[in-house]
Amino acid sequence: MQAVVDYGNGRYSWEVDAPISTKLGEMEPMFDAPESGPTIEQVAKWKELVESAEQHKADAREILLKHMAGFKHEGQIDNLELVSIDLHDRPDLEFDWSMAFELVDEGFLYTVLFTGDEPTTVTVDG
């Protein structure tokens, strides 16, 4: 793993050096963690989220459908591919973790932000 962002408050954004094979396919998770890297608890939480991902994907689907309604990608929800589950542990954020879905043919990334087990917000990059 490598630290890719220094938030300047003792927290760093850590990314894996290569994709990790999971039951969901290859993923490239990101962890907000201290300078020493992701904690044992964070890694365990990430593994738990991967194991329970099907339920979280169903929850994410509902908020994605609402967000995509009336926009260019409406009707393409079945083309979204889960590419990452990331853990966020920073006091300046109001969410705990996220699932990122790529609309492969379009080059767009939809990220669903979760607080606890509840999806709360969608961001779009493209």
Secondary structure, DSSP 4 states (H G I P E B T S, - for coil): -EEEEE-SSSEEEEE-SSPEEETTEEE--EEEEETT-S-HHHHHHHHHHHHTHHHHHHHHHHHHHHHHTTSTTTT-GGGEEEEEEEE---TT-S-SEEEEEEETTTTEEEEEEEETTEEEEEEEE-
